[in-house]
Amino acid sequence: MKKTNIESIRKVAKQFLYLDPVPNEQLPFFLNHPFFNSNIIGTRDGTLLDITDEENLEKARKEISKEIDISSLFRLFMLIQDNYHLTFLKYIKDYMSKEDFAKFLAYAWVHSENPNQDTNVSIPMLRKWFRKADRESLMEKDELEYYNNLPDEVAVYRGVSVGRAEKDGLSWTCNRDTAEWFAHRFDRDNAKGYLLQGKVKKEDVFAYFNSRGEDEILCDSSKIYDLQRIGQVKKETIIENLILECCKSPKDRNEIKKYLQNKGYRVNSLAFYTKFLVEEGKLALTIPDKPKSKYQTFQTVSF
């Protein structure tokens, strides 16, 4: 049985250590780097080093290099920033036993904020890793028991929040309430998340994780069938509802446009919406015999 080669893994860790830190454009005092996430780091003796200075960066690297020399595999993963775990795994997997590979694949997955969108580890690569991973090492005892008791066909849900990938991700859940929370956690007035619902064969489920209380079903999303969207709000519907909200008291065209702009919507053809709402009986003209009057205002009838 293949054993984990910790010395080779330590060498890879040191290669990661000597990658150049990249400034974070959104957060000036933060960095993108496998071992550093800030310009200022603390050393063992309590000294604070500004690693934008080359000499201080080298001091920090030497101290961490010594730590790497005596670190276990678990300690190495603790030293490396969470968002680099999967990338690190990509370069050390050939030096790992199948048990350690599965164990740290699970660790890297659950500790990453958005592993489905890791630019260094593609979705097809993740599918391949999870499909071959030793399930007894991949999951905790209670998770494995739950996985083993899954039916042949599993109902799964995925909450798609604003700005996130739709159906290609591996992360789904068997808990609809959890999916609803993920769908709407970043909702805004002009953008809403939605729910995906589908079914997957147990043979295409890689794992069940619940360390974060999410009832996560990890599966091959390309194998999901009977897929449907639930609760997606169309842009047109949002605009119609905003117009009705605005016109609870009479408003003219300019007032409605200004209201929509304040809510994040620029509408080129307001007449398209007002005409539809009037025909639906939801909006009324205050000067009905002169619909194109420049003094025309609109008032909500039902909302």
TORSEPA-453515 format. One line per field, with one value per residue (C-alpha): x, y, z; residue in one letter. Coordinates in steps of 0.02 Angstrom, whole numbers, plus 50000, padded with zeros to 5 digits. Example, Ala and Ser with C-alpha at 12.3 -4.5 7.8 and 13.67 -1.06 7.14 Angstrom:
<pts>
x: [50615 / 50684]
y: [49775 / 49947]
z: [50390 / 50357]
type: [A / S]
</pts>
This chain:
<pts>
x: [50000 / 50066 / 50120 / 50117 / 50286 / 50292 / 50465 / 50409 / 50254 / 50361 / 50464 / 50306 / 50251 / 50416 / 50389 / 50221 / 50306 / 50421 / 50282 / 50269 / 50134 / 50002 / 49916 / 49727 / 49652 / 49492 / 49576 / 49740 / 49815 / 49781 / 49878 / 49845 / 49973 / 49972 / 50047 / 50014 / 49849 / 49908 / 50051 / 50088 / 50127 / 50181 / 50334 / 50358 / 50445 / 50301 / 50386 / 50275 / 50348 / 50291 / 50322 / 50305 / 50487 / 50595 / 50709 / 50559 / 50480 / 50637 / 50638 / 50458 / 50494 / 50642 / 50537 / 50395 / 50520 / 50583 / 50403 / 50374 / 50525 / 50443 / 50261 / 50144 / 50028 / 49886 / 49996 / 50045 / 49862 / 49839 / 49984 / 49917 / 49774 / 49604 / 49579 / 49742 / 49703 / 49635 / 49777 / 49903 / 49816 / 49831 / 50021 / 50043 / 49913 / 50041 / 50139 / 49989 / 49913 / 49735 / 49672 / 49763 / 49711 / 49527 / 49540 / 49622 / 49513 / 49365 / 49458 / 49503 / 49326 / 49233 / 49357 / 49349 / 49220 / 49185 / 49275 / 49164 / 49245 / 49428 / 49522 / 49664 / 49556 / 49420 / 49250 / 49297 / 49455 / 49354 / 49231 / 49376 / 49453 / 49292 / 49240 / 49402 / 49417 / 49406 / 49234 / 49275 / 49415 / 49319 / 49175 / 49154 / 49072 / 48898 / 48911 / 48959 / 48811 / 48693 / 48772 / 48753 / 48568 / 48528 / 48391 / 48433 / 48361 / 48401 / 48305 / 48432 / 48422 / 48544 / 48525 / 48593 / 48632 / 48666 / 48829 / 48858 / 48872 / 48711 / 48703 / 48882 / 48940 / 48959 / 48878 / 48695 / 48591 / 48448 / 48381 / 48271 / 48279 / 48468 / 48459 / 48334 / 48456 / 48598 / 48485 / 48435 / 48582 / 48644 / 48476 / 48460 / 48313 / 48362 / 48431 / 48365 / 48432 / 48332 / 48319 / 48364 / 48281 / 48321 / 48356 / 48516 / 48555 / 48646 / 48787 / 48822 / 48830 / 49011 / 48986 / 48875 / 48952 / 48867 / 49007 / 48933 / 48752 / 48712 / 48663 / 48779 / 48760 / 48915 / 48870 / 48907 / 48797 / 48802 / 48701 / 48559 / 48391 / 48213 / 48300 / 48191 / 48208 / 48099 / 48066 / 48167 / 48101 / 48109 / 48173 / 48008 / 47909 / 48022 / 47997 / 47808 / 47802 / 47911 / 47795 / 47644 / 47737 / 47783 / 47606 / 47515 / 47492 / 47477 / 47643 / 47687 / 47806 / 47961 / 47926 / 47909 / 48072 / 48164 / 48096 / 48153 / 48326 / 48344 / 48306 / 48440 / 48333 / 48344 / 48189 / 48192 / 48009 / 47906 / 47748 / 47770 / 47751 / 47616 / 47509 / 47521 / 47478 / 47330 / 47264 / 47285 / 47180 / 47321 / 47358 / 47238 / 47255 / 47203 / 47157 / 47082 / 47011 / 47183 / 47306 / 47452 / 47427 / 47588 / 47494 / 47450 / 47481 / 47460 / 47387 / 47392 / 47225 / 47279 / 47448]
y: [50000 / 50171 / 50281 / 50470 / 50546 / 50692 / 50751 / 50774 / 50866 / 50982 / 51024 / 51074 / 51179 / 51274 / 51306 / 51382 / 51484 / 51568 / 51622 / 51811 / 51892 / 51980 / 52136 / 52123 / 52261 / 52274 / 52269 / 52369 / 52291 / 52112 / 51993 / 51841 / 51710 / 51529 / 51576 / 51763 / 51856 / 52024 / 52148 / 52134 / 51966 / 51915 / 51807 / 51681 / 51811 / 51933 / 52046 / 52123 / 52122 / 52224 / 52099 / 52227 / 52256 / 52124 / 52098 / 52068 / 51952 / 51846 / 51840 / 51782 / 51649 / 51580 / 51564 / 51476 / 51365 / 51301 / 51267 / 51170 / 51059 / 50991 / 50997 / 50849 / 50844 / 50913 / 51055 / 51100 / 51119 / 51229 / 51341 / 51365 / 51485 / 51400 / 51464 / 51379 / 51207 / 51130 / 51201 / 51131 / 50963 / 50966 / 50971 / 50846 / 50713 / 50599 / 50593 / 50542 / 50378 / 50352 / 50373 / 50538 / 50601 / 50570 / 50641 / 50803 / 50820 / 50827 / 50947 / 51063 / 51058 / 51102 / 51239 / 51331 / 51470 / 51436 / 51278 / 51261 / 51418 / 51380 / 51439 / 51313 / 51159 / 51134 / 51054 / 50903 / 50880 / 50887 / 50759 / 50643 / 50664 / 50633 / 50486 / 50393 / 50448 / 50316 / 50350 / 50280 / 50408 / 50547 / 50552 / 50546 / 50390 / 50469 / 50548 / 50381 / 50298 / 50430 / 50409 / 50220 / 50239 / 50357 / 50294 / 50245 / 50411 / 50567 / 50733 / 50876 / 51066 / 51206 / 51388 / 51502 / 51670 / 51832 / 51820 / 51634 / 51489 / 51400 / 51212 / 51157 / 51157 / 50996 / 51065 / 51022 / 50982 / 50867 / 51006 / 51131 / 51260 / 51261 / 51288 / 51431 / 51517 / 51505 / 51567 / 51728 / 51774 / 51908 / 51970 / 52152 / 52258 / 52233 / 52056 / 51898 / 51723 / 51567 / 51382 / 51233 / 51067 / 50900 / 50715 / 50614 / 50428 / 50373 / 50304 / 50484 / 50550 / 50566 / 50606 / 50676 / 50812 / 50888 / 50964 / 51137 / 51081 / 51101 / 50922 / 50939 / 50814 / 50813 / 50744 / 50744 / 50889 / 50834 / 50681 / 50777 / 50758 / 50829 / 50994 / 51147 / 51324 / 51380 / 51557 / 51653 / 51832 / 51908 / 52084 / 52138 / 52075 / 52172 / 52333 / 52310 / 52286 / 52439 / 52546 / 52487 / 52524 / 52698 / 52740 / 52707 / 52894 / 52975 / 52994 / 53066 / 52984 / 53077 / 53034 / 52850 / 52850 / 52935 / 52808 / 52664 / 52740 / 52755 / 52569 / 52529 / 52519 / 52628 / 52601 / 52660 / 52626 / 52664 / 52665 / 52477 / 52443 / 52570 / 52514 / 52332 / 52372 / 52480 / 52340 / 52218 / 52331 / 52358 / 52539 / 52681 / 52842 / 52997 / 53080 / 52927 / 53024 / 53097 / 52952 / 53046 / 53208 / 53284 / 53306 / 53123 / 53033 / 52851 / 52774 / 52596 / 52507 / 52337 / 52276]
z: [50000 / 49950 / 50095 / 50103 / 50062 / 50183 / 50128 / 49948 / 50008 / 50114 / 49959 / 49867 / 50016 / 50007 / 49821 / 49867 / 50003 / 49876 / 49759 / 49747 / 49855 / 49749 / 49818 / 49838 / 49729 / 49832 / 50003 / 50004 / 50161 / 50108 / 49995 / 49888 / 49935 / 49998 / 50167 / 50189 / 50183 / 50249 / 50227 / 50413 / 50493 / 50667 / 50704 / 50844 / 50954 / 50934 / 50807 / 50673 / 50497 / 50349 / 50210 / 50072 / 50119 / 50033 / 50184 / 50299 / 50171 / 50170 / 50362 / 50361 / 50231 / 50329 / 50486 / 50396 / 50304 / 50472 / 50522 / 50362 / 50399 / 50557 / 50505 / 50486 / 50336 / 50441 / 50505 / 50326 / 50280 / 50433 / 50380 / 50203 / 50173 / 50149 / 49972 / 49917 / 49990 / 49831 / 49727 / 49852 / 49844 / 49654 / 49667 / 49810 / 49771 / 49687 / 49851 / 49957 / 50010 / 49950 / 50128 / 50155 / 49983 / 50022 / 50198 / 50143 / 49989 / 50108 / 50223 / 50078 / 50011 / 50171 / 50221 / 50054 / 50036 / 49852 / 49792 / 49639 / 49565 / 49602 / 49446 / 49473 / 49497 / 49367 / 49394 / 49284 / 49389 / 49550 / 49481 / 49441 / 49615 / 49709 / 49601 / 49640 / 49823 / 49959 / 50034 / 50206 / 50221 / 50133 / 50256 / 50444 / 50515 / 50533 / 50360 / 50282 / 50368 / 50298 / 50125 / 50130 / 50173 / 50029 / 49911 / 49733 / 49675 / 49775 / 49771 / 49773 / 49784 / 49746 / 49795 / 49659 / 49736 / 49642 / 49543 / 49572 / 49450 / 49407 / 49389 / 49356 / 49537 / 49634 / 49792 / 49814 / 49967 / 50015 / 50129 / 50036 / 50177 / 50164 / 49976 / 50001 / 50120 / 49995 / 49855 / 49941 / 50052 / 49930 / 49865 / 49815 / 49757 / 49575 / 49583 / 49663 / 49683 / 49645 / 49680 / 49571 / 49603 / 49524 / 49547 / 49540 / 49548 / 49704 / 49595 / 49542 / 49721 / 49779 / 49962 / 50099 / 50209 / 50361 / 50466 / 50431 / 50455 / 50270 / 50223 / 50075 / 49934 / 49825 / 49655 / 49470 / 49417 / 49235 / 49286 / 49370 / 49282 / 49298 / 49332 / 49358 / 49422 / 49565 / 49620 / 49492 / 49481 / 49307 / 49286 / 49205 / 49355 / 49475 / 49374 / 49368 / 49557 / 49585 / 49476 / 49577 / 49739 / 49676 / 49619 / 49782 / 49770 / 49597 / 49505 / 49335 / 49212 / 49271 / 49453 / 49408 / 49308 / 49450 / 49574 / 49464 / 49441 / 49630 / 49639 / 49509 / 49351 / 49195 / 49087 / 48906 / 48871 / 49025 / 48917 / 48886 / 49072 / 49113 / 48965 / 49019 / 49201 / 49149 / 49036 / 49182 / 49292 / 49415 / 49368 / 49327 / 49228 / 49324 / 49157 / 49068 / 48919 / 48876 / 48900 / 48818 / 48913 / 48981 / 49145 / 49154 / 49319 / 49368 / 49524 / 49585 / 49590 / 49657 / 49720]
type: [M / K / K / T / N / I / E / S / I / R / K / V / A / K / Q / F / L / Y / L / D / P / V / P / N / E / Q / L / P / F / F / L / N / H / P / F / F / N / S / N / I / I / G / T / R / D / G / T / L / L / D / I / T / D / E / E / N / L / E / K / A / R / K / E / I / S / K / E / I / D / I / S / S / L / F / R / L / F / M / L / I / Q / D / N / Y / H / L / T / F / L / K / Y / I / K / D / Y / M / S / K / E / D / F / A / K / F / L / A / Y / A / W / V / H / S / E / N / P / N / Q / D / T / N / V / S / I / P / M / L / R / K / W / F / R / K / A / D / R / E / S / L / M / E / K / D / E / L / E / Y / Y / N / N / L / P / D / E / V / A / V / Y / R / G / V / S / V / G / R / A / E / K / D / G / L / S / W / T / C / N / R / D / T / A / E / W / F / A / H / R / F / D / R / D / N / A / K / G / Y / L / L / Q / G / K / V / K / K / E / D / V / F / A / Y / F / N / S / R / G / E / D / E / I / L / C / D / S / S / K / I / Y / D / L / Q / R / I / G / Q / V / K / K / E / T / I / I / E / N / L / I / L / E / C / C / K / S / P / K / D / R / N / E / I / K / K / Y / L / Q / N / K / G / Y / R / V / N / S / L / A / F / Y / T / K / F / L / V / E / E / G / K / L / A / L / T / I / P / D / K / P / K / S / K / Y / Q / T / F / Q / T / V / S / F]
</pts>
